[in-house]
Amino acid sequence: MSVLVRTFLIFVLTLLSLTFATAAPPSNFSQAKTYAKQHVYYDQGVSGALGTTYCGCDWRWVGRSGGRTVLDSCGYVIRSPQSKHMVTRAERTEWEHIVSAYSFGNQRQCWQKGGRKHCNATDPVFNEMEADMHNLTPVIGEVNADRSNYRMGMVSGNDGMYGKCTSKTDFKQRVFEPRNEAKGLVARIHFYMHDRYALRMSKQQQRIFMAWDKQHPVTQWELERDRRIAQVVGHSNEFVTGERHWSLGYKTRGDGVVKTERIANSVRASNDAEIIYGNRNSKIYHLSECPSYNAMKASNIVKFKTENEAQDRGFRKAKNCP
């Protein structure tokens, strides 16, 4: 691809991102991946950008949210070349939850009752966490598979297991160590997720992330990434912008839990509210306990949420209502 064509494509994608900058926040993981492509990472797969989070590879976009990795661009070597499945995953980008779905889901009651599927069906807070774009980054599929739900930490040995990509996995200890270029980002995303959703974090993990946060300060790309995400979801990661700072024993605020549960309760209350039926011909309304509540033809029914609303529209209460 020529430099001129690549520049033109970046320009077009930038315009698309600006066009959709005021879109509503994603309501599910599938939508979040599409939004992340459209609004955040639209110009990051090309040569000269930072590339995939854990390895720094270039990629080209394919479909609504996916990509095909250019493995030679970062010297990546497939760890499991004997596995056709893993070769396929190595050749594509996937969207990684830096704080894994297991890590945040396992702290919700829904997970204990039926895992991720049950949480998706019953828990709006879990769905909010799963779709939180601050927690999503593009990574090589094979590395995503190896990372699984392992905790982040330091790995001894295993250098070069992904070629020149310096991220490492310890399968025995179930630990994943991201490359140095990603450690600060990983730490600040953990701070954000645990703070926003009142998640528990061990002191060992806190110490590791505090060290990574200090050793690897916020980059210009991290600030730009945060700005782009905030345009969509309406808030920043304040551990990136510097408005909040993590210290050992930090007391989480749970802003996201409070907000999401308040919205969910409001929706439930609205759905549970009594529906008043009015007869558009007689201008008489009936409460659910009225004898004629279900006697009207569907074509004659006008629905109201309150008696005041019905009366303001010129309807009067049925005489046979209690």
C-alpha positions, -999 to +999 in steps of 0.1 A: +000+000+000+015+033-010+020+062+015-005+083-003-032+057-002-025+049+035-026+086+043-060+090+025-074+060+044-064+074+077-080+107+068-113+090+059-113+069+091-106+101+111-136+118+096-157+088+103-145+088+139-154+125+143-188+119+127-197+093+153-180+110+182-213+117+199-227+081+196-243+066+227-220+044+248-219+007+238-245-014+255-227-048+250-193-063+242-200-068+205-210-031+201-180-020+222-156-038+198-171-020+168-170+013+186-134+008+196-125+003+159-145+032+147-137+058+173-104+048+190-081+025+171-091+034+135-056+047+127-035+024+149-030-006+127-008+011+101+030+012+101+044+038+124+016+035+150+020+017+183+004-016+171-011-044+191-009-037+228+011-068+239+035-070+209+034-039+188+024-056+156+007-037+127-026-050+114-051-044+087-088-040+094-112-068+084-150-068+089-169-048+116-142-049+143-115-074+135-081-073+120-054-094+104-020-092+120+012-084+101+034-107+122+067-097+104+061-061+115+071-069+151+091-100+146+064-122+161+069-159+160+039-182+165+043-202+197+022-231+186+028-235+148+017-272+150-018-261+160-039-249+130-063-232+154-035-212+172-019-203+138-053-188+128-056-169+160-020-156+157-029-142+123-058-121+136-063-094+162-087-099+190-102-075+216-087-082+250-102-073+283-071-061+302-090-069+334-104-102+323-141-110+322-134-138+347-117-114+371-146-089+372-173-114+367-162-137+394-169-109+419-206-107+409-233-130+423-245-138+388-212-155+380-216-179+409-250-189+396-242-195+360-210-179+347-207-153+320-239-163+301-260-159+332-244-126+340-251-113+304-288-123+309-293-109+344-267-084+356-266-049+340-234-040+360-216-070+345-227-060+310-215-024+317-181-038+327-179-061+297-187-032+273-164-007+290-141+006+262-115+018+287-107-019+294-105-030+257-073-032+235-064-050+203-040-079+208-027-109+188-052-137+191-026-164+202-014-141+229-049-134+240-056-172+242-024-177+262-031-149+286-066-164+292-077-151+327-042-153+342-032-125+366-007-099+355+027-101+371+064-107+365+075-139+347+110-154+352+125-168+321+105-176+290+122-149+270+116-150+233+085-173+235+068-150+210+099-142+190+108-105+193+076-098+212+087-095+248+054-103+265+056-136+284+033-162+298+039-186+327+014-214+322+023-232+354+020-202+377-009-187+356+008-154+352+011-131+322+037-103+319+030-077+292+059-060+274+073-029+291+056-006+267+022-018+279+028-021+316+018+015+325-014+012+305-022-022+320-017-008+355-039+023+350-067+002+334-067-021+365-069+010+388-098+023+367-118-009+366-114-017+403-122+018+413-152+023+390-168-011+397-157-015+434-137-046+426-113-062+451-076-063+444-049-081+464-021-061+480+004-081+459-014-069+427-017-034+440+021-032+446+029-046+411+006-021+394+018+008+415+054+000+405+044-003+368+025+030+370+055+047+384+081+031+361+060+036+329+043+071+330+013+080+309+022+084+272+008+108+246-010+079+229-025+068+262-039+103+267-052+104+232-068+070+236-085+082+268-097+113+250-112+093+222-129+068+245-143+096+267-160+112+236-180+080+233-186+068+269-188+103+286-159+099+311-122+095+313-100+071+331-089+095+358-058+075+367-047+084+331-056+121+333-041+125+368-073+133+386-070+102+408-040+083+422-039+048+435-022+041+469-020+008+489-054+001+504-071+026+481-108+028+489-127+022+457-157+045+448-179+023+426-191+051+404-201+028+376-220+004+399-241+032+414-248+047+380-257+015+363-279+002+392-297+035+394-305+033+357-316-003+359-338+004+389-354+033+370-361+011+340-376-016+362-398+009+380-410+022+347-417-013+334-435-022+366-457+009+367-494+004+363-507+010+328-541+028+327-564+020+298-585+048+283-613+043+258-607+067+230-644+067+221-660+072+255-631+092+270-633+070+301-603+054+317-600+022+337-574+010+363-562-026+363-586-034+392-617-020+373-642-047+360-640-034+324-602-030+323-598-059+298-632-055+280-622-028+255-612-035+219-575-031+214-581-005+187-599+017+212-573+016+239-552+046+248-525+039+274-515+063+303-490+059+331-509+081+357-545+092+363-533+128+361-520+121+326-554+106+316-574+135+331-552+161+314-561+144+281-599+149+289-606+114+302-626+106+334-624+076+357-650+048+351-678+048+377-674+011+384-638+014+394-632+010+432 
